[in-house]
Amino acid sequence: WIPRQFENPANPAIHYQTTGPEIWADTGGQVDVFVAGVGTGGTASGTGRFLKERNPAIKVWGIDTYGSVFKKYKETGVFDKNEIYPYITEGIGEDFLPQNVDFSLVDHFEKVTDRDAAIMTSRIAREEGIFAGNSAGSAMAGLLQLAPHFKAGELVVVIFHDHGTRYLGKMYNPEWMREK
């Protein structure tokens, strides 16, 4: 069974129907910035569409990784194959443009290094007790990189997309971390 997560319209639709309304309700409609790692595009596009329909001033900031084409494509409209190179971060970024990434909804893409993502992934577990995955580490590292752009009093929501079980031999393995 192949869910076709990159082009299946059910991917952003479920986030439009569930994640967006949950964020809206939990923040009392006061969310100002929504930050999400972008891979398939489902979370950022579905949630972003819902939130922007309620308040077009809400900013949707997508987290990307070095080696992915999203940021440059958003900024220039150019699909640059020279942007593509191998990266360690999983779950975000791509070397193609998934149908489910609605670039018109993402106001800005922020790139995060593999190193910063991996370090943040283990920090989240150690400091916050949240056993998150590497794309969550990327999202949090990106959020911190973007911090100078926030205004005092803004309510910022960041999504942690994945869990840490897939990264026991990677980000949660000190030897792997030292090697990489």
C-alpha positions in Angstrom: 0.0 0.0 0.0 1.4 3.4 -1.0 -0.3 6.4 0.5 1.3 8.8 -2.1 1.8 11.3 0.7 3.5 13.9 -1.6 0.5 14.2 -4.0 -2.4 12.7 -2.2 -4.9 15.5 -1.4 -6.0 13.7 1.7 -2.7 14.7 3.3 -3.3 18.4 3.5 -7.0 17.9 3.8 -6.7 16.0 7.1 -4.6 18.8 8.5 -7.1 21.4 7.3 -9.9 19.4 9.0 -8.0 18.6 12.3 -4.7 20.3 13.0 -5.7 23.7 11.9 -9.0 23.7 13.9 -7.1 22.3 16.9 -4.5 25.1 16.9 -7.2 27.7 16.3 -9.3 26.4 19.2 -6.3 25.9 21.6 -5.0 29.4 21.0 -8.4 31.0 21.1 -7.8 32.2 17.5 -4.8 34.3 18.8 -2.1 32.4 16.8 0.2 34.8 15.0 2.9 32.5 13.5 2.7 28.9 12.6 6.1 27.1 12.1 6.3 23.6 10.5 8.9 21.5 8.9 8.0 21.0 5.2 8.5 17.6 3.5 5.3 16.3 1.9 3.6 19.6 2.4 0.6 18.2 4.1 1.0 19.8 7.6 2.1 23.2 6.4 -0.3 23.5 3.5 -3.4 22.1 5.2 -2.9 23.8 8.6 -1.7 27.0 6.9 -4.8 27.2 4.7 -7.1 26.8 7.6 -5.4 29.4 9.7 -5.0 31.9 6.9 -8.7 31.6 6.1 -9.5 32.6 9.6 -6.9 35.4 9.7 -4.8 36.2 6.6 -2.3 38.0 8.8 -1.1 34.7 10.3 2.4 33.9 9.1 3.3 30.4 8.0 7.0 29.7 8.2 8.3 26.5 6.7 11.4 24.8 7.9 13.7 23.4 5.2 17.1 21.7 5.2 20.3 22.4 3.3 20.2 20.1 0.2 16.5 20.8 -0.4 15.0 23.0 -3.1 12.1 24.6 -1.2 13.6 27.8 0.0 15.2 28.9 -3.2 12.1 27.9 -5.2 9.9 30.0 -2.9 12.2 33.0 -3.1 13.0 32.9 -6.9 10.6 30.6 -8.6 13.6 28.7 -9.9 14.0 25.0 -9.4 17.8 24.9 -9.0 19.3 21.4 -9.3 22.5 22.9 -7.8 20.7 23.2 -4.5 20.3 19.4 -4.3 22.8 17.4 -2.3 22.7 14.7 0.3 21.6 15.5 3.8 21.0 13.6 7.0 17.8 15.3 8.2 14.8 13.1 7.6 11.1 14.2 7.1 11.7 17.6 5.7 13.1 19.0 2.4 13.0 17.4 -0.9 14.8 17.3 -4.3 11.6 17.8 -6.1 8.4 19.9 -5.7 5.7 17.8 -4.1 2.2 18.6 -5.3 1.1 19.0 -1.6 3.4 21.9 -1.0 1.4 25.0 -1.6 4.1 27.6 -1.8 1.5 30.4 -1.9 0.6 29.6 1.8 4.2 29.5 3.1 5.4 33.0 3.8 9.0 32.1 4.3 11.3 29.0 4.4 14.1 28.9 6.9 17.0 26.4 6.3 18.4 24.5 9.2 21.7 22.5 9.1 21.8 18.8 9.8 24.1 19.5 12.8 21.7 22.1 14.4 18.7 19.8 13.8 20.5 16.7 15.4 21.7 18.7 18.4 18.3 20.2 18.9 16.6 16.8 18.7 18.6 15.5 21.6 18.2 18.8 23.5 14.4 18.6 23.3 14.5 15.1 24.9 17.1 16.1 27.5 15.7 19.5 28.5 12.0 19.1 27.8 11.4 15.4 28.2 9.9 15.2 24.7 11.0 12.1 22.8 10.8 13.8 19.4 12.3 13.0 16.0 14.8 14.8 13.8 12.3 16.9 11.9 11.0 18.2 15.3 14.6 19.1 16.1 14.8 21.0 12.8 11.5 22.8 13.5 12.7 23.9 16.9 16.1 25.0 15.6 14.4 26.9 12.8 12.1 28.5 15.3 15.1 29.8 17.3 16.8 31.0 14.1 13.6 33.0 13.3 13.2 34.4 16.8 14.6 37.9 15.9 11.7 38.2 13.4 9.0 37.7 16.1 7.3 40.7 17.7 6.8 41.0 21.4 3.6 39.3 22.4 3.2 37.2 19.3 1.8 33.7 19.8 4.0 31.2 17.9 3.0 27.6 17.3 5.6 25.0 16.2 4.7 21.5 15.2 6.8 18.5 16.3 6.0 16.1 13.4 7.6 12.9 14.5 8.7 10.7 17.5 12.2 9.6 18.4 11.9 5.8 18.0 13.2 5.9 14.5 16.3 7.8 15.7 17.6 5.6 18.5 20.7 4.6 16.4 21.1 8.2 15.2 20.4 11.4 17.1 19.9 9.4 20.4 23.2 7.6 19.9 26.1 9.6 21.3 28.6 7.7 19.2 26.7 8.4 16.0 26.4 12.0 17.0 30.2 12.3 17.5 30.9 10.6 14.1 28.5 12.8 12.2 
